Amino acid sequence: MPIRIRLDEVLAAKHLKAKQIAAEIGVSETHLSLFRSGKVRGVRFATLAKLCAALGCQPGDLLVYEPGESDLADGDDDGE
């Protein structure tokens, strides 16, 4: 997937544990773990906003786009 999750890097830089952040933003550790591993198909803006508030960061600190040749190919799941 061309979107890479950088949550682990942000947590390490701030010396925080995922368990702490999950409790602070009100999501399960399992849900946060799935997000951290990139195994989710999407994230709610409200959840992203809570993560940014708790970590004192911007969405771009948590998500990175790494271009790939197939990014503009037909058949993607964007609903169009």
N, C-alpha and C positions, 0 to 999 in steps of 0.2 A: 504494500500500500504506500502511496506517495506521501501520506501524512504520518509523521513520526511523533510519538508522544515523548516529551522530555520531562515528565513529572519526577521520575527518579533522580534525574540530574539536579532539578530545582530543590527537591527535598534534601539531597546530600549537601548541596551548597549552603543550605540554611540549617543544617544539622537537625533536621526534623524526621520523625518517623511517620510512615503512612498511617499507622493506627491513630496517631494523634490528630492528623488532619481529617481522617474519616469521621472521627467523633466530633471534631469542631464544626464540620460542615453538615453533619447529619446524614451521612450515607454509610452503608455497610462497608466493612473492610473488604468483603468479596467484590462489591461493586467497584470500589476504588482500585482493587487489584486488577480487575478486568480492564479498566481504563488504562492503568499503568502499563499493562502488557500489550495494549493496542488491539485487544480482542473484542472491542465494542464497535458497532457500526455507526454510532453517533453519540453525541453528548448534548444534554440540554444546556441552553445558554445560562439558565439559572444555576446549574451545577458548576459550569465553567466560571461564572461570576463569583460564586462562593469560594472556589479554589483560589482564584486570583486575590480575593479579599483576604483570605486566611494566609496566603503565602506572600502577599505584598508584591504581586507581579502582574504582568500583562498576559493576555491570551497567547500572544506570540512567543512568550517565554516557555509556554507549555506545549505548543504545537508547532511543528516545523514541516514545511512542504519541501519534499525532495522530488523534483520533476522526473517523470518517466515518459518513455515514448508512447505508451498506451493511454496516457491521461486524457487525450482528446478523442480516443477511438469510440466508435459507436458501441452501444450495448452496456454502457455504465449505468449505475443505479441512481441517477440523480433525479428521476421522475419525469424527465422530458421525453 
